[in-house]
Amino acid sequence: MKKFILIAALSLTLAACDEPQSKARAVYLLLDTSGTYTREMDKAQSIINYLLATLDSGDSIAIARIDSGSFSEKDIIARMTFDDRPSTSNQQKRQFKAQIDTFVDGLRGGSRHTDITGGMLQASEYLRETGAGEKYVLIFSDLEEDLQKGHIRDFPISLPDIHVVALNVTKLRSDNIDPRDYMERLDLWKRRVDEAGGSWGVINDLERMDHLIAQR
């Protein structure tokens, strides 16, 4: 009996090893809508247009705002997994773009706080559920986390095998006084992502977006 159980367990292990890894890609873009970033939405739209042009059938995308408490479904602006049929997929992309354009057009003022950690937790959960082989969190922000009173985010996060890329990381007014503040913010988030099991990158020149996500 023990021999049978051992053989069965070995067969299941070998079968799991033979399962091909999904080639689908999933991207979760976090948009900072606080302060001056409300005036940077044209750049954010350029990033989203690039993603829609690059992602294929079977790939997934979600766009969410970084809000006072971003670990919530209400902050997801739009999300979609593109159909295997190209004609349907193209229609979905047009619908997705329209949702984003409506959000940007209606954006008035900005969030008083920026819960980046909460947004990353929500992103990790979404990406895991897609089952995609390539997973990305893109952060359009100055990376200055400003939490609402009582919110606790000083704990380890989990981003297994997720590529995290910070985009258009603008310098704060205080950074001009002491540039070390800017570098410390980048170093802080790099450490947190590395410790969470992810990989870290920064792209400030949006002309370099052609290498933002892996090509199929």
N, C-alpha and C positions, 0 to 999 in steps of 0.2 A: 504494500500500500504506500509506504514511504517512498519507494522507488518510483511509483506512478506519479505521486505528487511532485517529486523532484523533476521528472521528465516534463510534466505539464507546465511547471513554473519556468523551466528552461525554454520550452517552446514559446510561451508567451513573451519572454524576454527577447528572444531572437526575432519574433514577429514585430515587436515594438521597434527594434533596431532597424528592421527593414522598411518601416514606414517612412516614405519620403517627407522631408520637411516642407512645409508650405512655402511657396514662392511669393505669396501675397505680401503686400506692404500695407502698413497701417500708420497713419500720421495723426498726431494730436497737436494742434497749434493753440498755444495759450497767448491771448492778446491782453497786454497791459492797457487799460483804459483810464489810468489815473493821470492827473497833471497834464503835462505837455504831450503825452502820448495820444491824447484825443486828436491832436493835430498831425499825427504820424500815420493815420489810417490809410492814406493813399499808398504808402509803402507796404502796409499789411495786405492791402488788396492785391498788390503786385506779387507778393509771396503766394497768396492764395491762388491767383491766376496761374502761376508757375506750377503749383502742386496739381491743380485740375488738369493742366496740359500734360503733366508727367505721369500721373497715376493711371493705371489701366483697369480693365474689367477684373473684378474680384478684389481689388484694393479697397481700403477703407480710409475715411478722413473724418475728423471732427474738429470744429473750431469752438473755443470757449473763451470767455472773458475772465481775466484775473480780477476778482472782486474782493469785497471785504471778507467774505468767507467762501472760498472758491471750491470747497469739497462738496459740491451740490449740483444736481442735475439742472437746476434753473440757470446755471451759468453757461451751459452748452448752447451755443447759438445755432449750430447746424451740425449734423452728422449723417454719414451715409456710407454704405458699402455698395460699390458699383456692380451692376449686373454683368453676367458673363456675355450677354448680347451687346455688341458695340453700339447698335442704334439706341437701345434702352439706356446704356451707360452714358452716351452723349446727352441724352435728354435729362438724365439725373444731374449731370454736371451743370447744365444750364439752370436747372431748378436750384441747385446748391448755390451757384453764383448769385442768383436773384435773392436768395435768403440773406446772403452776406451783404449785398448792396443795400437791402432794406434796413438791415441792422446799422450799417455805417451811416446811412442817410438820417436815421433817427437818433443817432448818438448825440446827446446833449449833456455837457458837463462830464465829469469823470468820477470814478470811484474814489471814496475818501481813504480807502485802505487797499493794500495789495497783499493778498494771501497766496504767494507763489507756491509755498509748500503744499497747501490744500489743493491747488490746481494740479500739481504734479501727482499727488495721490489719486485724484480723479482720473488723470490721464493714464496712469499705470493700470488702473482697474479696467478702463475702456480698452486699452491695447491688449491686455491679457485675454479679454473676452472675444476679441476678433479672431484669435488663433493664428494671426499672421506670422510669417517667418522673419520679416524685417519690421522692427517697431521703432518709431521715432516720436520724441517729444520736442517740439520747437517752441522756444520762448521768446516772444517779441516784447522785450522789457528792458528797463535799466537795471534789473535784478536787485532793486532796493525793496526789501520786504518790510511792509508797514502794517502790523497786525492790529486788529480791533482789540480793545481792552478785554482781557479774559480769554482770548484765543491762545492756545498753546500749540506751537509747532516745532519746539526744540527737541526733536526725537528722531531716531534713524528712520529713513524711508526705504522702500524697496522698489528698485527699478531694474529687475533682472534682464540682462541682454537688451536693454533699451538704449538707443542712441539719443542723447540729449544735446540739442544745438541751440545756443543763445544767438538771437538775431538782432541787429540794429541796437546794440547795447549803448545807448547814449550816455554821455557824461553828465552828472549832476553839477549844479553850480558849485557845490562844496568840493567837487573833484578838481576844479580849477585851482582851488586854494591848496589842496594837498592831493596830488595824483595818486598817492598810495591808497587812498580810499577806494578808487576805481579798481585797482589791481587786487585789493583785498576782497572785494565783492566777487570778482571772477574766481579767485582762489578758493573762497568759501564754497561757492556752488560746485566747483570742480571736485573738491574733497567730498562734498555730500553725495554727488552723483557717483563718484568712484566707489565710495563706501557702500552705496546702495546696489552695486553690481552693474551699473551702466557705464557708458562711455560719454565723454564730454567734448564739445567743440564750440567754437565761437566764429560767427561770420558777421562782420560789420559792413563789408562791402557787398551789397546785394547784387552786384554784377557777377558775383561768384556763385550764384545759386545753382549753377548747372551741376555741381557736385554735392548738392544738399542731401539728396537721398539716392540710394543705389538704383541703378538702371537695370531693367530686366533685359 
